Amino acid sequence: MSVEEAWQFFRDQIDTGMSMFVPWRWPREESRPVWMADDLTRKIWKKQRLWSRYRNTRDESDHLKFKSYKSKVHRWIRDAKLGFEKSLSIRKNVRSLHAYVRYVRRGSKSINAIENAQGVPHHRKVGMANILNDYFSSVFNKRDNDPSPFRYSNNGPVLSKVVFYSSKVLAELNKLNAPSAPGPDGISAFILRRLTSSLAGPLAILFNMFLKSAYLPGDYFLGNVCPIHKGGATSKPSNYRPVSLTAVCCKVMKKNYEGQHFGIP
């Protein structure tokens, strides 16, 4: 069995298991803010019931109760939002803070069009993707007439013997960040984290096979490039930077190799 066939078999087993045992759910927009707890939601419902009672009775006492409770609800909402933002500022998890900033700014900067080199705006998604791809390719540092990203030389250092052990692979799998996006192979860090003890052995066998044959599967050379807006006008391609999402298993192999060969933890 070749390296490509072995990797494809591993991918097929993961895909089959995901289709059989992992439930799929369409993402939906959250109907309430992230800082709103259940008790605050019940208080808002109570305020709405008081307003409905006043509309039915038109009694002045019911109106006063509604106004008094309404002011309290506004204060509770303000305190809940400030408390949530304060808790984010003292947390060590920067990802949660960035996620909240994106949540607050959602819809504020929608990409309606991207201008090409001649300044003509394109509104279709395919056209915008091609314009961004052309811009990223133009600013990418290309090697001189070398189609390969690697240069081989007999004068370089000799690669020392490296063996991938399942225990070391298991340690790297446990360090994965589960919410991170998958690469072009479709294997997410969430699945690898949930199946660390079951996948550490097969991955160690595959990594040793890759190293022994001096060959990597094609998925390890691919990446999903996502444009990230840096600021400024959203129609300018120069205001975006590319982020490449590569295969998670390739990152695990790289970290394991660096830990053994270079002593990088």
Backbone as CSV, one residue per row, in Angstrom:
resi,resn,N_x,N_y,N_z,CA_x,CA_y,CA_z,C_x,C_y,C_z
1,MET,0.848,-1.197,0.000,0.000,0.000,0.000,0.883,1.246,0.000
2,SER,0.599,2.163,-0.912,1.380,3.385,-1.001,0.978,4.368,0.089
3,VAL,1.758,5.440,0.189,1.467,6.461,1.199,0.114,7.113,0.921
4,GLU,-0.131,7.436,-0.345,-1.386,8.091,-0.694,-2.573,7.173,-0.414
5,GLU,-2.440,5.892,-0.698,-3.519,4.943,-0.443,-3.759,4.768,1.053
6,ALA,-2.675,4.730,1.836,-2.833,4.591,3.285,-3.518,5.804,3.883
7,TRP,-3.118,6.989,3.434,-3.742,8.208,3.953,-5.206,8.297,3.526
8,GLN,-5.498,7.907,2.283,-6.872,7.940,1.817,-7.741,6.951,2.592
9,PHE,-7.193,5.795,2.929,-7.932,4.827,3.736,-8.225,5.401,5.122
10,PHE,-7.244,6.082,5.712,-7.458,6.700,7.021,-8.546,7.767,6.932
11,ARG,-8.505,8.599,5.898,-9.515,9.633,5.717,-10.898,9.030,5.532
12,ASP,-10.987,7.962,4.741,-12.285,7.335,4.498,-12.876,6.770,5.789
13,GLN,-12.037,6.199,6.632,-12.537,5.671,7.902,-13.062,6.793,8.795
14,ILE,-12.345,7.915,8.820,-12.808,9.060,9.617,-14.121,9.597,9.056
15,ASP,-14.200,9.745,7.735,-15.421,10.263,7.124,-16.605,9.328,7.359
16,THR,-16.366,8.024,7.271,-17.456,7.061,7.507,-17.942,7.128,8.949
17,GLY,-17.008,7.201,9.891,-17.402,7.306,11.289,-18.149,8.590,11.585
18,MET,-17.720,9.707,10.972,-18.411,10.977,11.186,-19.816,10.950,10.620
19,SER,-19.977,10.367,9.435,-21.310,10.317,8.835,-22.262,9.406,9.604
20,MET,-21.726,8.415,10.317,-22.574,7.473,11.042,-22.883,7.920,12.465
21,PHE,-21.922,8.578,13.132,-22.075,8.816,14.564,-22.037,10.290,14.965
22,VAL,-21.648,11.178,14.076,-21.595,12.598,14.426,-22.830,13.279,13.874
23,PRO,-23.690,13.841,14.727,-24.907,14.499,14.230,-24.568,15.822,13.558
24,TRP,-25.284,16.119,12.492,-25.103,17.380,11.775,-26.210,18.345,12.184
25,ARG,-25.843,19.591,12.311,-26.816,20.608,12.705,-26.504,21.887,11.950
26,TRP,-27.542,22.459,11.356,-27.351,23.709,10.645,-27.134,24.833,11.650
27,PRO,-26.140,25.703,11.441,-25.943,26.822,12.374,-27.093,27.809,12.273
28,ARG,-27.505,28.321,13.377,-28.582,29.297,13.400,-28.157,30.520,14.200
29,GLU,-28.768,31.603,13.854,-28.446,32.860,14.513,-28.987,32.847,15.942
30,GLU,-28.120,33.234,16.869,-28.534,33.274,18.266,-29.556,34.382,18.454
31,SER,-30.701,34.050,19.073,-31.784,35.011,19.195,-31.571,36.000,20.327
32,ARG,-30.650,35.723,21.223,-30.403,36.640,22.330,-28.912,36.890,22.458
33,PRO,-28.533,38.011,23.068,-27.104,38.331,23.205,-26.372,37.283,24.040
34,VAL,-25.064,37.203,23.828,-24.269,36.195,24.536,-24.161,36.511,26.022
35,TRP,-24.365,37.766,26.394,-24.229,38.139,27.803,-25.538,37.997,28.577
36,MET,-26.615,37.605,27.919,-27.922,37.525,28.579,-28.126,36.129,29.150
37,ALA,-28.273,36.051,30.458,-28.494,34.777,31.137,-29.990,34.445,31.161
38,ASP,-30.303,33.241,31.631,-31.700,32.793,31.647,-32.547,33.600,32.625
39,ASP,-31.973,33.936,33.775,-32.771,34.698,34.747,-33.105,36.088,34.221
40,LEU,-32.181,36.696,33.479,-32.470,38.004,32.892,-33.527,37.886,31.801
41,THR,-33.512,36.805,31.056,-34.541,36.585,30.037,-35.924,36.470,30.668
42,ARG,-36.011,35.777,31.784,-37.308,35.667,32.471,-37.784,37.023,32.981
43,LYS,-36.878,37.869,33.416,-37.263,39.211,33.874,-37.786,40.057,32.715
44,ILE,-37.191,39.898,31.541,-37.675,40.629,30.372,-39.070,40.141,29.988
45,TRP,-39.274,38.840,30.067,-40.622,38.314,29.792,-41.648,38.862,30.792
46,LYS,-41.252,38.990,32.031,-42.160,39.554,33.041,-42.506,40.996,32.707
47,LYS,-41.509,41.749,32.237,-41.774,43.131,31.833,-42.791,43.166,30.688
48,GLN,-42.654,42.248,29.735,-43.606,42.203,28.626,-45.016,41.823,29.095
49,ARG,-45.092,40.941,30.079,-46.412,40.581,30.625,-47.051,41.773,31.339
50,LEU,-46.245,42.552,32.049,-46.787,43.742,32.710,-47.299,44.753,31.692
51,TRP,-46.583,44.879,30.571,-47.047,45.789,29.526,-48.348,45.291,28.895
52,SER,-48.445,43.977,28.683,-49.682,43.425,28.123,-50.850,43.614,29.086
53,ARG,-50.599,43.474,30.378,-51.667,43.674,31.357,-52.157,45.115,31.339
54,TYR,-51.210,46.058,31.232,-51.615,47.464,31.193,-52.417,47.779,29.923
55,ARG,-52.032,47.197,28.802,-52.756,47.460,27.575,-54.182,46.924,27.645
56,ASN,-54.386,45.853,28.407,-55.732,45.284,28.515,-56.598,46.034,29.525
57,THR,-55.990,46.458,30.625,-56.773,47.096,31.692,-56.790,48.614,31.601
58,ARG,-55.735,49.223,31.084,-55.568,50.682,31.045,-55.662,51.293,32.433
59,ASP,-55.270,50.501,33.418,-55.280,50.970,34.798,-53.967,51.700,35.078
60,GLU,-54.067,52.838,35.769,-52.879,53.640,36.051,-51.920,52.908,36.990
61,SER,-52.454,52.106,37.924,-51.581,51.359,38.831,-50.760,50.321,38.068
62,ASP,-51.366,49.672,37.074,-50.614,48.726,36.244,-49.544,49.440,35.429
63,HIS,-49.845,50.675,35.011,-48.853,51.440,34.260,-47.665,51.804,35.132
64,LEU,-47.932,52.180,36.378,-46.844,52.509,37.288,-45.984,51.282,37.596
65,LYS,-46.612,50.121,37.755,-45.845,48.890,37.982,-44.952,48.575,36.789
66,PHE,-45.517,48.778,35.584,-44.713,48.514,34.389,-43.521,49.462,34.295
67,LYS,-43.738,50.750,34.538,-42.655,51.718,34.434,-41.582,51.454,35.481
68,SER,-41.986,51.102,36.682,-41.010,50.816,37.737,-40.180,49.575,37.401
69,TYR,-40.863,48.544,36.936,-40.132,47.308,36.601,-39.293,47.495,35.342
70,LYS,-39.736,48.330,34.419,-38.985,48.592,33.195,-37.644,49.242,33.505
71,SER,-37.624,50.193,34.417,-36.364,50.844,34.790,-35.405,49.850,35.451
72,LYS,-35.969,48.925,36.253,-35.116,47.912,36.874,-34.514,46.974,35.823
73,VAL,-35.330,46.595,34.828,-34.832,45.704,33.786,-33.714,46.366,32.993
74,HIS,-33.857,47.643,32.682,-32.810,48.366,31.967,-31.511,48.379,32.774
75,ARG,-31.623,48.556,34.067,-30.428,48.553,34.924,-29.808,47.163,34.969
76,TRP,-30.643,46.133,35.053,-30.113,44.754,35.076,-29.417,44.410,33.756
77,ILE,-30.002,44.860,32.644,-29.383,44.595,31.340,-28.028,45.290,31.246
78,ARG,-27.967,46.550,31.688,-26.696,47.282,31.649,-25.646,46.609,32.525
79,ASP,-26.037,46.189,33.715,-25.090,45.536,34.623,-24.628,44.185,34.069
80,ALA,-25.548,43.436,33.446,-25.177,42.131,32.897,-24.190,42.285,31.745
81,LYS,-24.416,43.256,30.886,-23.510,43.471,29.757,-22.138,43.934,30.240
82,LEU,-22.109,44.876,31.166,-20.823,45.358,31.685,-20.086,44.257,32.444
83,GLY,-20.838,43.444,33.201,-20.199,42.350,33.924,-19.594,41.315,32.998
84,PHE,-20.306,41.015,31.901,-19.774,40.047,30.938,-18.518,40.579,30.264
85,GLU,-18.535,41.842,29.859,-17.362,42.428,29.211,-16.183,42.528,30.189
86,LYS,-16.464,42.797,31.451,-15.385,42.845,32.439,-14.774,41.474,32.649
87,SER,-15.617,40.432,32.674,-15.091,39.075,32.833,-14.237,38.663,31.636
88,LEU,-14.580,39.142,30.437,-13.758,38.845,29.261,-12.400,39.529,29.347
89,SER,-12.365,40.725,29.923,-11.109,41.470,29.987,-10.102,40.843,30.937
90,ILE,-10.580,40.069,31.920,-9.653,39.476,32.888,-9.377,38.014,32.583
91,ARG,-10.021,37.456,31.558,-9.746,36.075,31.187,-8.423,35.980,30.428
92,LYS,-7.830,34.791,30.461,-6.615,34.542,29.707,-6.892,34.039,28.293
93,ASN,-8.143,33.672,28.023,-8.506,33.156,26.709,-8.813,34.328,25.782
94,VAL,-7.848,34.661,24.920,-8.019,35.786,24.008,-9.045,35.465,22.929
95,ARG,-9.202,34.179,22.604,-10.147,33.796,21.562,-11.572,34.210,21.934
96,SER,-11.932,34.086,23.206,-13.280,34.474,23.630,-13.493,35.980,23.453
97,LEU,-12.458,36.761,23.749,-12.568,38.210,23.578,-12.730,38.580,22.113
98,HIS,-11.960,37.948,21.241,-12.074,38.234,19.815,-13.429,37.779,19.272
99,ALA,-13.931,36.662,19.769,-15.245,36.191,19.321,-16.339,37.181,19.722
100,TYR,-16.233,37.770,20.914,-17.240,38.738,21.349,-17.143,40.018,20.526
101,VAL,-15.927,40.440,20.190,-15.769,41.629,19.356,-16.387,41.407,17.982
102,ARG,-16.174,40.223,17.412,-16.805,39.910,16.128,-18.323,39.864,16.256
103,TYR,-18.813,39.371,17.407,-20.260,39.319,17.619,-20.844,40.728,17.689
104,VAL,-20.155,41.639,18.365,-20.655,43.011,18.484,-20.623,43.714,17.136
105,ARG,-19.587,43.416,16.352,-19.416,44.111,15.072,-20.054,43.369,13.905
106,ARG,-20.826,42.338,14.177,-21.412,41.543,13.099,-22.359,42.414,12.273
107,GLY,-22.237,42.279,10.984,-23.093,43.031,10.074,-22.678,44.469,9.875
108,SER,-21.660,44.945,10.633,-21.267,46.337,10.481,-20.465,46.558,9.208
109,LYS,-19.725,45.521,8.758,-18.915,45.634,7.549,-19.155,44.405,6.682
110,SER,-20.149,44.487,5.848,-20.419,43.381,4.938,-19.685,43.624,3.625
111,ILE,-19.158,42.562,3.039,-18.417,42.664,1.787,-19.424,42.613,0.649
112,ASN,-19.740,43.772,0.086,-20.682,43.838,-1.019,-19.997,43.741,-2.371
113,ALA,-18.753,44.210,-2.450,-18.036,44.200,-3.723,-16.546,44.321,-3.452
114,ILE,-15.754,43.799,-4.399,-14.299,43.907,-4.377,-13.864,44.500,-5.710
115,GLU,-12.997,45.505,-5.663,-12.526,46.160,-6.875,-11.313,45.434,-7.432
116,ASN,-11.264,45.299,-8.751,-10.100,44.698,-9.394,-9.011,45.744,-9.595
117,ALA,-7.966,45.371,-10.322,-6.835,46.280,-10.519,-7.232,47.542,-11.279
118,GLN,-8.271,47.467,-12.122,-8.730,48.640,-12.872,-9.752,49.466,-12.102
119,GLY,-10.083,49.056,-10.881,-11.042,49.791,-10.078,-12.482,49.445,-10.347
120,VAL,-12.722,48.385,-11.111,-14.094,47.966,-11.419,-14.587,47.034,-10.317
121,PRO,-15.702,47.356,-9.665,-16.187,46.490,-8.578,-16.854,45.225,-9.108
122,HIS,-16.654,44.129,-8.389,-17.296,42.851,-8.700,-18.145,42.447,-7.502
123,HIS,-19.380,42.061,-7.768,-20.324,41.731,-6.707,-20.522,40.225,-6.536
124,ARG,-20.221,39.431,-7.548,-20.403,37.991,-7.441,-19.285,37.380,-6.604
125,LYS,-19.623,36.320,-5.859,-18.650,35.714,-4.959,-17.455,35.133,-5.704
126,VAL,-17.714,34.532,-6.872,-16.614,33.950,-7.650,-15.665,35.044,-8.120
127,GLY,-16.220,36.148,-8.570,-15.377,37.253,-9.016,-14.558,37.851,-7.885
128,MET,-15.171,38.022,-6.705,-14.434,38.563,-5.565,-13.322,37.616,-5.129
129,ALA,-13.612,36.300,-5.159,-12.585,35.328,-4.770,-11.412,35.355,-5.746
130,ASN,-11.694,35.491,-7.055,-10.616,35.546,-8.039,-9.769,36.806,-7.882
131,ILE,-10.402,37.927,-7.572,-9.653,39.176,-7.380,-8.736,39.060,-6.168
132,LEU,-9.247,38.519,-5.072,-8.406,38.353,-3.887,-7.280,37.365,-4.146
133,ASN,-7.579,36.311,-4.897,-6.544,35.333,-5.222,-5.435,35.961,-6.062
134,ASP,-5.811,36.785,-7.046,-4.806,37.456,-7.879,-3.957,38.418,-7.049
135,TYR,-4.589,39.118,-6.109,-3.826,40.060,-5.288,-2.871,39.330,-4.357
136,PHE,-3.338,38.276,-3.703,-2.460,37.517,-2.806,-1.302,36.890,-3.570
137,SER,-1.567,36.439,-4.795,-0.493,35.852,-5.596,0.531,36.896,-6.018
138,SER,0.074,38.130,-6.236,0.995,39.172,-6.686,1.956,39.617,-5.589
139,VAL,1.525,39.556,-4.329,2.385,39.997,-3.233,3.129,38.853,-2.580
140,PHE,2.880,37.617,-3.054,3.563,36.457,-2.486,4.982,36.390,-3.027
141,ASN,5.952,36.074,-2.149,7.346,35.982,-2.560,7.574,34.668,-3.303
142,LYS,7.825,34.757,-4.598,8.046,33.576,-5.407,9.542,33.278,-5.499
143,ARG,9.859,31.998,-5.582,11.237,31.582,-5.757,11.629,31.687,-7.229
144,ASP,12.902,31.848,-7.493,13.400,32.080,-8.843,13.317,30.800,-9.671
145,ASN,12.306,30.767,-10.580,12.186,29.667,-11.544,12.233,28.294,-10.873
146,ASP,11.666,28.195,-9.674,11.675,26.925,-8.960,10.232,26.546,-8.673
147,PRO,9.681,25.551,-9.382,8.278,25.188,-9.142,8.059,24.532,-7.804
148,SER,9.101,24.020,-7.179,8.954,23.321,-5.914,9.208,24.273,-4.757
149,PRO,8.466,24.163,-3.659,8.719,25.025,-2.504,9.954,24.628,-1.724
150,PHE,10.618,23.547,-2.098,11.796,23.085,-1.377,12.992,23.054,-2.323
151,ARG,14.181,23.269,-1.771,15.430,23.136,-2.512,16.248,22.043,-1.836
152,TYR,16.703,21.125,-2.613,17.444,20.002,-2.084,18.937,20.215,-2.336
153,SER,19.733,19.894,-1.359,21.180,20.048,-1.488,21.857,18.938,-0.707
154,ASN,22.919,18.398,-1.273,23.675,17.351,-0.597,24.627,17.913,0.453
155,ASN,24.753,19.243,0.482,25.684,19.865,1.424,25.015,20.247,2.738
156,GLY,23.732,20.028,2.864,23.023,20.425,4.068,23.205,19.424,5.190
157,PRO,22.650,19.728,6.364,22.771,18.809,7.500,22.009,17.524,7.252
158,VAL,22.518,16.445,7.806,21.892,15.142,7.646,20.754,15.005,8.651
159,LEU,19.612,14.545,8.179,18.446,14.376,9.042,18.683,13.210,9.994
160,SER,18.600,13.490,11.270,18.795,12.438,12.257,17.582,11.513,12.296
161,LYS,17.756,10.349,12.878,16.697,9.353,12.919,15.591,9.829,13.855
162,VAL,14.391,9.877,13.339,13.223,10.293,14.097,12.188,9.183,14.013
163,VAL,11.644,8.814,15.157,10.602,7.786,15.235,9.383,8.404,15.911
164,PHE,8.236,8.265,15.302,6.997,8.788,15.858,6.368,7.703,16.733
165,TYR,6.296,7.996,18.017,5.693,7.067,18.973,4.247,7.488,19.240
166,SER,3.414,6.497,19.491,1.998,6.790,19.735,1.811,7.650,20.977
167,SER,2.676,7.485,21.970,2.552,8.296,23.185,2.840,9.762,22.898
168,LYS,3.840,10.021,22.033,4.159,11.402,21.679,3.055,12.010,20.818
169,VAL,2.527,11.209,19.902,1.421,11.693,19.073,0.193,11.966,19.930
170,LEU,-0.047,11.113,20.921,-1.177,11.314,21.829,-1.026,12.627,22.589
171,ALA,0.195,12.938,23.018,0.428,14.192,23.743,0.141,15.404,22.859
172,GLU,0.517,15.332,21.574,0.257,16.450,20.671,-1.227,16.565,20.343
173,LEU,-1.919,15.439,20.246,-3.360,15.490,19.986,-4.108,16.139,21.145
174,ASN,-3.645,15.898,22.357,-4.302,16.498,23.520,-4.076,18.005,23.609
175,LYS,-3.094,18.526,22.872,-2.826,19.963,22.879,-3.619,20.722,21.820
176,LEU,-4.339,20.008,20.973,-5.062,20.666,19.886,-6.171,21.556,20.425
177,ASN,-6.403,22.640,19.704,-7.492,23.544,20.046,-8.746,23.078,19.306
178,ALA,-9.690,22.533,20.036,-10.850,21.888,19.419,-11.662,22.813,18.514
179,PRO,-11.905,24.099,18.853,-12.744,24.928,17.975,-12.068,25.370,16.686
180,SER,-10.795,25.064,16.474,-10.108,25.540,15.280,-10.694,24.895,14.024
181,ALA,-10.592,25.613,12.915,-11.192,25.159,11.656,-10.352,24.052,11.034
182,PRO,-10.999,23.118,10.335,-10.249,22.032,9.677,-9.581,22.510,8.406
183,GLY,-8.673,21.695,7.902,-7.995,21.989,6.656,-8.720,21.381,5.468
184,PRO,-8.046,21.272,4.322,-8.707,20.729,3.125,-9.049,19.257,3.233
185,ASP,-8.459,18.528,4.189,-8.797,17.110,4.341,-10.116,16.897,5.072
186,GLY,-10.651,17.946,5.706,-11.934,17.853,6.389,-11.892,17.225,7.761
187,ILE,-10.703,16.863,8.268,-10.575,16.261,9.604,-10.358,17.393,10.598
188,SER,-11.313,17.613,11.465,-11.254,18.737,12.395,-10.500,18.350,13.658
189,ALA,-10.000,19.378,14.336,-9.319,19.148,15.610,-10.287,18.639,16.667
190,PHE,-11.572,18.969,16.542,-12.573,18.493,17.501,-12.670,16.965,17.467
191,ILE,-12.681,16.379,16.257,-12.755,14.927,16.130,-11.473,14.287,16.661
192,LEU,-10.337,14.869,16.353,-9.068,14.305,16.822,-8.969,14.366,18.344
193,ARG,-9.474,15.438,18.949,-9.436,15.546,20.409,-10.352,14.528,21.068
194,ARG,-11.488,14.248,20.448,-12.424,13.285,21.018,-11.942,11.842,20.862
195,LEU,-11.075,11.586,19.879,-10.634,10.215,19.596,-9.120,10.085,19.725
196,THR,-8.546,10.779,20.685,-7.088,10.788,20.812,-6.516,9.391,21.052
197,SER,-7.089,8.652,21.985,-6.556,7.331,22.318,-6.718,6.336,21.175
198,SER,-7.734,6.526,20.344,-7.966,5.603,19.232,-7.156,5.955,17.990
199,LEU,-6.832,7.236,17.813,-6.160,7.672,16.592,-4.660,7.864,16.757
200,ALA,-4.160,7.873,17.988,-2.731,8.106,18.189,-1.892,7.004,17.541
201,GLY,-2.302,5.754,17.704,-1.558,4.641,17.115,-1.560,4.654,15.601
202,PRO,-2.730,4.728,14.942,-2.735,4.796,13.474,-1.978,5.992,12.914
203,LEU,-2.082,7.144,13.561,-1.348,8.319,13.072,0.153,8.127,13.214
204,ALA,0.594,7.507,14.311,2.027,7.238,14.467,2.532,6.313,13.364
205,ILE,1.741,5.307,13.010,2.120,4.398,11.914,2.204,5.160,10.596
206,LEU,1.239,6.038,10.342,1.254,6.814,9.108,2.444,7.758,9.060
207,PHE,2.737,8.446,10.168,3.855,9.388,10.182,5.177,8.671,9.940
208,ASN,5.374,7.519,10.547,6.600,6.746,10.302,6.675,6.276,8.848
209,MET,5.514,5.961,8.288,5.473,5.559,6.881,5.845,6.729,5.979
210,PHE,5.354,7.921,6.308,5.695,9.104,5.520,7.203,9.371,5.565
211,LEU,7.764,9.299,6.761,9.186,9.602,6.916,10.066,8.555,6.246
212,LYS,9.683,7.301,6.340,10.489,6.230,5.753,10.480,6.290,4.234
213,SER,9.321,6.618,3.667,9.214,6.677,2.210,9.601,8.033,1.636
214,ALA,9.856,9.026,2.520,10.198,10.391,2.079,9.117,10.954,1.160
215,TYR,7.867,10.705,1.552,6.744,11.138,0.722,5.608,11.557,1.638
216,LEU,4.934,12.661,1.288,3.783,13.144,2.029,2.553,13.114,1.132
217,PRO,1.388,12.847,1.681,0.166,12.852,0.858,-0.140,14.242,0.333
218,GLY,-0.928,14.279,-0.724,-1.217,15.556,-1.367,-1.966,16.530,-0.485
219,ASP,-2.774,16.037,0.464,-3.529,16.933,1.346,-2.609,17.788,2.207
220,TYR,-1.393,17.312,2.483,-0.480,18.052,3.343,0.138,19.248,2.632
221,PHE,-0.018,19.335,1.311,0.519,20.459,0.554,-0.561,21.451,0.160
222,LEU,-1.798,21.202,0.593,-2.914,22.074,0.259,-3.313,22.911,1.470
223,GLY,-4.059,23.953,1.199,-4.550,24.812,2.271,-5.738,25.623,1.801
224,ASN,-6.692,25.838,2.689,-7.826,26.708,2.408,-7.461,28.129,2.832
225,VAL,-7.361,29.021,1.858,-6.958,30.398,2.123,-8.201,31.232,2.396
226,CYS,-8.235,31.869,3.561,-9.360,32.712,3.974,-8.884,34.161,4.084
227,PRO,-9.573,35.112,3.468,-9.187,36.519,3.602,-9.686,37.107,4.915
228,ILE,-8.806,37.784,5.616,-9.145,38.449,6.880,-9.029,39.957,6.681
229,HIS,-10.101,40.665,6.993,-10.118,42.119,6.808,-9.244,42.791,7.858
230,LYS,-8.304,43.621,7.407,-7.385,44.307,8.315,-7.915,45.653,8.764
231,GLY,-8.780,46.257,7.985,-9.277,47.592,8.279,-9.368,48.403,7.001
232,GLY,-10.084,49.521,7.053,-10.250,50.340,5.876,-11.428,49.895,5.033
233,ALA,-11.415,50.301,3.778,-12.519,49.979,2.871,-12.545,48.486,2.565
234,THR,-13.729,47.906,2.650,-13.857,46.476,2.385,-13.776,46.149,0.901
235,SER,-13.833,47.142,0.037,-13.773,46.892,-1.402,-12.349,46.837,-1.931
236,LYS,-11.368,47.162,-1.124,-9.977,47.165,-1.559,-9.318,45.829,-1.225
237,PRO,-8.754,45.125,-2.208,-8.093,43.849,-1.901,-6.870,43.998,-1.013
238,SER,-6.237,45.180,-1.052,-5.047,45.395,-0.226,-5.366,45.478,1.256
239,ASN,-6.639,45.592,1.602,-7.030,45.672,3.011,-7.344,44.300,3.600
240,TYR,-6.920,43.240,2.924,-7.135,41.881,3.406,-5.786,41.160,3.477
241,ARG,-5.694,40.266,4.421,-4.510,39.414,4.534,-4.959,37.958,4.484
242,PRO,-4.170,37.089,3.845,-4.575,35.691,3.720,-4.182,34.869,4.945
243,VAL,-5.050,33.979,5.331,-4.788,33.011,6.395,-5.012,31.624,5.809
244,SER,-3.992,30.784,5.880,-4.055,29.460,5.283,-4.426,28.428,6.341
245,LEU,-5.476,27.671,6.082,-5.924,26.590,6.959,-5.419,25.269,6.379
246,THR,-4.421,24.685,7.006,-3.818,23.445,6.529,-4.349,22.258,7.321
247,ALA,-3.939,21.062,6.907,-4.412,19.837,7.542,-3.946,19.781,8.998
248,VAL,-4.851,19.446,9.900,-4.524,19.392,11.324,-3.532,18.258,11.602
249,CYS,-3.692,17.119,10.929,-2.765,16.002,11.137,-1.354,16.367,10.716
250,CYS,-1.229,17.210,9.686,0.093,17.672,9.268,0.731,18.530,10.354
251,LYS,-0.076,19.338,11.033,0.450,20.149,12.134,0.908,19.271,13.291
252,VAL,0.154,18.200,13.559,0.539,17.276,14.632,1.871,16.617,14.301
253,MET,2.040,16.194,13.062,3.300,15.578,12.640,4.452,16.571,12.731
254,LYS,4.207,17.795,12.309,5.246,18.827,12.350,5.682,19.124,13.786
255,LYS,4.716,19.285,14.683,5.059,19.566,16.080,5.800,18.397,16.714
256,ASN,5.406,17.167,16.381,6.079,15.991,16.935,7.508,15.900,16.421
257,TYR,7.685,16.189,15.139,9.031,16.146,14.565,9.925,17.228,15.173
258,GLU,9.378,18.453,15.322,10.167,19.542,15.894,10.558,19.243,17.330
259,GLY,9.686,18.576,18.059,10.007,18.256,19.438,11.160,17.267,19.548
260,GLN,11.261,16.350,18.595,12.337,15.361,18.641,13.623,15.865,17.986
261,HIS,13.517,16.530,16.857,14.698,16.897,16.090,15.335,18.197,16.579
262,PHE,14.500,19.172,16.963,15.003,20.480,17.367,14.824,20.745,18.851
263,GLY,14.104,19.889,19.547,13.873,20.101,20.964,12.886,21.205,21.246
264,ILE,11.988,21.500,20.282,10.985,22.550,20.483,9.790,21.933,21.197
265,PRO,9.395,22.458,22.345,8.261,21.857,23.083,6.948,22.132,22.378
